[in-house]
Amino acid sequence: MNIYDEIPYPSLVYTDTHPNKLATLATLFGIKPPTINNCRILELGCGDGTNLIAIAQSLPQATCIGIDFSATQITSGQKLIETIQLDNIALQQLDFTAVDESQGKFDYIIAHGIYSWVPLTMQDTMLNLIKKHLTSNGIAYISYNIYPGWHTENVVRDMMKYHLQQLPPLPAKDNVAQAKGILQFITNLRQSGNDSFDVLLKEKSQQLQTVDDSYLYHDFLEQENHPVYFHQFITHIGQHDLTYITDIEFRHYLMVNFPPQVVETMQELFQDDFFKQEQYLDFFYHRTLRRSLLCQQTAKRTVDWQKLLDCYVATDLKIEGENITTSTGEILEFQHPITKIAIRYLSEIYPQRLAFKELFKRSKRPAKNLSALRNNLAQELLQLYYLEIIELHVEPAPFTTKIEKFPTASPLARQSISPHPINLHCEFVELSDIAKKILPYLNGKNDKSELLKMLGDVTKSRLNDALLEIARNALLIK
Ligand SMILES: C[S@@+](CC[C@H](N)C(=O)[O-])C[C@H]1O[C@@H](n2cnc3c(N)ncnc32)[C@H](O)[C@@H]1O
């Protein structure tokens, strides 16, 4: 039996795999990616397809194909697709080594949590597949476990795996219990200690006692888990004629918030070797995972702020009085007053996105040199993007924030209430009880008076608040 049939991977969504995110980053790094509205998307090792279903829901004109060799997971995803009647996605139970020309080319290929989890020879097959099936301007997303961070993880993984080898073969669930048991046992034995190993054990025990059993099994107990150093990954993709664009966590590699003298030294040392610089930064961050974007073209190594002029911008920054304060309590200071006006406007219309050009029009005040003013705004917004304070997108939002007479939530949102509904950003969102209660009824057939009747003891103003909460969480399509 396929181990993913015995212990399926958790049903998760990853907003960072969405073509909108991939296209935005590619654009910033000087690549012209395929338009996302009607693109073709392939997800390899899609599990039960939850992530791809969320993408398909948010891009109704796109065509999505998900492939996984686990029949249990694929069947479960197909049931959900049928229930919510999505017609732009197909999930296929298939080994990715069997993907052939008949599948055609794809503008976006997603491979999350698979490169490191297959035998080494299959990593080649996977990169071949990406090379063969990616359109000439297409973007691939690939995540993989990396060293040096995985050296630390392997201390625990090796201990657990050795322990399981001493026992008779057990069902996967029992293996997880045994693995947690040995980790806790060793941690407890060393309780009084305070050296670096004790700190590591305590931290991993705490983390792994609470994670999903399936995650623990597939990351720590499976036969196949092959981390690599970034430089090895770059060599590998080079052998397949693929080019590295950037990582999802690209801010880390741009050394945002590093002391200027460190940035200068790094730039002096590595001016001709960007990949070496990234490898040293992996040593610095002790990273365990990379999420890299690949293509078949040449990517720029720096972000081009002028590309921001073609983007859509959004932010949910809270503004109180004159100060703009981040969620961590930091007060933001802007060099250019126009940025503050723009942020204030965006926060009022959040989660709506506004095209940069439109935002500039709304924010500018009479000025002599409009193009300098526009450039100031773009450059300062880019800094805020590095700090994860604003969102950038290549397309307008796929949701509405307007409450229509007959509000309509996406079919996926209505179906995925528990534990948390999935929104059109492909994220799980936490809602108040009352909003959760209303959501399934937002099918375009019930107006407020119908909703009030269904809910019984809810007042009109609480209903309005709940509808606003639902709209603000990007759950409404109409
Ligand atoms: C670690 S899980 C990741 C699932 C999902 N992509 C995620 O990140 O949530 C790896 C997935 O790859 C699938 N898989 C592994 N080898 C495969 C192969 N050769 N062909 C198709 N699917 C495969 C497994 O069934 C499993 O669903």
The ligand as an SDF file (V2000), in Angstrom:
LIG
                    3D

 27 29  0  0  0  0  0  0  0  0999 V2000
    4.9340   15.5310    1.3710 C   0  0  0  0  0  0  0  0  0  0  0  0
    3.5110   15.2840    0.4160 S   0  0  0  0  0  0  0  0  0  0  0  0
    3.1390   16.8990   -0.1150 C   0  0  0  0  0  0  0  0  0  0  0  0
    1.7030   17.0650   -0.5280 C   0  0  0  0  0  0  0  0  0  0  0  0
    1.3490   18.5030   -0.9630 C   0  0  0  0  0  0  0  0  0  0  0  0
    2.0440   18.9120   -2.1560 N   0  0  0  0  0  0  0  0  0  0  0  0
    1.6400   19.4750    0.1690 C   0  0  0  0  0  0  0  0  0  0  0  0
    2.7270   20.0490    0.1850 O   0  0  0  0  0  0  0  0  0  0  0  0
    0.7850   19.6380    1.0490 O   0  0  0  0  0  0  0  0  0  0  0  0
    4.1530   14.5410   -1.0490 C   0  0  0  0  0  0  0  0  0  0  0  0
    3.0700   14.1160   -2.0500 C   0  0  0  0  0  0  0  0  0  0  0  0
    3.7100   13.6560   -3.2410 O   0  0  0  0  0  0  0  0  0  0  0  0
    3.0530   12.4810   -3.6870 C   0  0  0  0  0  0  0  0  0  0  0  0
    4.0360   11.7180   -4.4720 N   0  0  0  0  0  0  0  0  0  0  0  0
    5.2390   11.2490   -4.0450 C   0  0  0  0  0  0  0  0  0  0  0  0
    5.8650   10.6210   -5.0650 N   0  0  0  0  0  0  0  0  0  0  0  0
    5.0460   10.7220   -6.1430 C   0  0  0  0  0  0  0  0  0  0  0  0
    5.1340   10.2870   -7.4860 C   0  0  0  0  0  0  0  0  0  0  0  0
    6.1840    9.6030   -7.9150 N   0  0  0  0  0  0  0  0  0  0  0  0
    4.1270   10.5760   -8.3300 N   0  0  0  0  0  0  0  0  0  0  0  0
    3.0320   11.2580   -7.8940 C   0  0  0  0  0  0  0  0  0  0  0  0
    2.8880   11.6880   -6.6230 N   0  0  0  0  0  0  0  0  0  0  0  0
    3.8830   11.4210   -5.7660 C   0  0  0  0  0  0  0  0  0  0  0  0
    2.6050   11.7850   -2.4070 C   0  0  0  0  0  0  0  0  0  0  0  0
    1.5340   10.9050   -2.6280 O   0  0  0  0  0  0  0  0  0  0  0  0
    2.2040   12.9900   -1.5470 C   0  0  0  0  0  0  0  0  0  0  0  0
    0.8520   13.3300   -1.6980 O   0  0  0  0  0  0  0  0  0  0  0  0
  1  2  1  0
  2  3  1  0
  2 10  1  0
  3  4  1  0
  4  5  1  0
  5  6  1  0
  5  7  1  0
  7  8  2  0
  7  9  1  0
 10 11  1  0
 11 12  1  0
 11 26  1  0
 12 13  1  0
 13 14  1  0
 13 24  1  0
 14 15  1  0
 14 23  1  0
 15 16  2  0
 16 17  1  0
 17 18  1  0
 17 23  2  0
 18 19  1  0
 18 20  2  0
 20 21  1  0
 21 22  2  0
 22 23  1  0
 24 25  1  0
 24 26  1  0
 26 27  1  0
M  CHG  2   2   1   9  -1
M  END
$$$$
